Amino acid sequence: MCSPLSWVQVTTAPLTRTSCYTILVAMKNVTVTLDEDVARWARVWAARHNTSVSRMLGELIREKMREEDQYGHAQESFLSASPVLLKEPGATYPRREELHDR
């Protein structure tokens, strides 16, 4: 039976007392179609790493999401910076030959 909610139970020491916390996380089921050899590899990889294919894919997608967010923040930071003058107003840029011993 699939539940839309996932839960984790945490216990703490000492052995005479136990505290339990239930953390509810809303999850969404998604169907993914893979080539048979890719699916076989994913199942073997997941088994070797003591996880599921679902969890593996979820973590890969979350990492891609973080990378996209970091790139977006870096781009916003770059574009929000004030431009830097490369020469004084009225001055000319050096010729290519001057810069590259030609």
N, C-alpha and C positions, 0 to 999 in steps of 0.2 A: 504494500500500500504506500503510495507516494503522498507526502504532505507538502503543502506550499511553504511550510515553516521548518527550519532546521534548528536544532537546539544542541547546546553544549552544557554538560554538567561538570562543575568544578568542585573538588573537595579540598579541604585544608586540614592541616595537623593541628593539635595533637590527636592521637588515635582515639581518645575518649570522646572527642567532640567532632562533629562533621557539619560543615556549612556547605550548603548547595545553592548554586546560583544558576538560573536558567536564562540563557540569552536567546531571544527569538530574532531570527534574521529572515526576512522575506526573500524567497528564492523563486526564480522563474525557470520553468522547464523549457528547453530548446532542443529541437531535433537537428542533428548534424549528419550530413551524408559524407562518408569517406570512402576512398578506394579501399578494397579489401586488404591490400598489403600495408596501407597506412593504418588502418584500423587494427590489424594484427600487431604491428610495431607498437602502436599506442597502448594496447592492452598489456603487452610484455613489459614495456617501459614502466607503466603504472604499477604493475605487480612487483617489479624489482624495487620500486621506490615506495612501496607500501601505501599507495594512494589509488584513486580511481581515475579513469579517463576523463570523467566529468570534472573532477577537481583539477586535474592537470590542465585541461582546456580553459577552465575558469581562471586559473592563475596566469596562464599565458595571455589571455585576453586582458586581464586586469593590468599586467605589466605593460602591454601595448598601450592601454588607456593612460597609464602614468607617463609613459614616454611622450605621448601626444600632448598631454597637459604640460609637461616640462618644456617641450618645444614651443608650445603656444606662449608660455610665460616668458621664455627667453626672447622670442620674437617681439612680443609686446615691449619688453624692456629695451631691446635694441632700437625699435622704431620710436620709442618715446624719448630717446636721448637727443639732446640738441646737436645740430650739425657742427662739425669742426672745420674751420677755415684752413685750407691747405696753403694759402698764400695771402699776402697782405692785399687789401683792395687796391686795384690799379696796377699791381705787379703782374708780370707775365710768367707763365709756367716755363720751366726749362725745356729745351728741345730734346727730343728722343736721343739724338746723337750725343748730347752732353751727358745724358744719364747712363748710356750704354756704350762706352768706348768704341765707337764705330768710325 
